[in-house]
Amino acid sequence: MSSAVTAKVEMAAPHAGWSWGEVAQKAAEQPVYSFEPLGDSRWDDFLERHPRSSVFHSKPWLSALYRTYGYEPVAYTTTPAGEVLQNAVVFCRVESWLTGRRLVSLPFSDHCEPLVDGNEAAAILGRTIEHEVQQRHWRYVEVRPVQPVQLRTSLQLTTVPYAFHELNLEPGLDTLFNNFHKSSTQRKITRAEREGLTCREGSSDMLLDQFYRLFKVTRERHRVPPQPLKWFLHLIEACGSTLKIRVAYKDEQPAAAMLTLQHKDTLVYKYGCSDVRFNNLGSMHLLYWRAIQDAKSQGLRRLDFGRTDADQKGLIVFKNRWGARQSSLTYSRYGVSESSTHFFDMSTTKWKARTAKYVMSHLPSGVLSKIGQTLYRHVG
């Protein structure tokens, strides 16, 4: 099912040879249609054709979001129903009594590139955002593009930067290994092999159980509620063989684990966790190296390390030491007022973070898990 959206917005930049007025008029005349990607047979073909599609656009990811948290996906395009899709921007509707009603592209996704091209498409995206905020009374609309999208609208805009890392897998394995940081990454891998650490991979119940135990321990160590187990169950069911859990063992004791997703020619690192007792043995480094070797054997071209908070300097250094290319990832929120778009109130963020960490540190682990089961549907 699709429906047309109509609204007006100022454009980011004119098409070559066009004036601002001509771009505005052309975009204003172009109808925008909404549709449900999970139920639209055109979606898979469109993602396969589009060079910038990612696993976060895919039906398995959207399905897991919907089944776990109730987020309904919706996409916008200039292509009428029944015709081959030429462009689209996908969002999830997040409706929470705690954090408000909003459109997010996409919750719990490191990035979600608007699959549109050119200035006219950017104008259409801006027009859609303006319409959705003003007419449907969303608190804000959030986009998470890999490449910056410049929109001029009458809405208030707030942005937050992240670091993003991606490793080019096209060189040979020897070249990739030699590009790793010698005194940390290379030595950690060789020590893990010397210590006799072993690895298993798949998506069995046993591997999921071992992964989730380490995941909860790691989240509790950082005083962050773990995501509910059903999220991972739904991911495994939806993604099938494109999802892998890798677990490293020391004498059959799970030492570290990671969860990766595959989409076209890209392997995406999504979750990692460990038992700190084995960190000095290089267990996590070994898992990354096994993932890279596996990706190379399948002819994949990129390893997506995901986003990193700008203030997580240690994690940024860790990813740089794999030879990954660092770039900026900027999330943008558009809303009717400045207060509605704030990611954080900068004057109180540190106080809130300290208070939350103090409270979390005094809660039993079982309580943290229950908080996670309830909280995450409100914070996507």
Secondary structure, DSSP 8 states (H G I E B T S, - for coil): -EEEE------SS--TT--HHHHHHHHHHS-EEEE-GGG-THHHHHHHH-TT--GGGSHHHHHHHHHHH--EEEEEESS-TTS----BEEEEEEEETTTEEEEEE-TT-S-B--B--HHHHHHHHHHHHHHHHHHH--SEEEEB-SS------SSEEEEEEEEEEEEE--S-HHHHHHHS-IIIIIHHHHHHHHTT-EEEEE--HHHHHHHHHHHHHHHHHTT-----HHHHHHHHHHHGGGEEEEEEEETTEEEEEEEEEEETTEEEEEEEEE-GGGGGGTHHHHHHHHHHHHHHHTT--EEEEEEEETT-HHHHHHHHTTT-EEEEEEEEEEESSHHHH-S--TTTHHHHHHHHHHHHHTS-HHHHHHHHHHHHHHH-
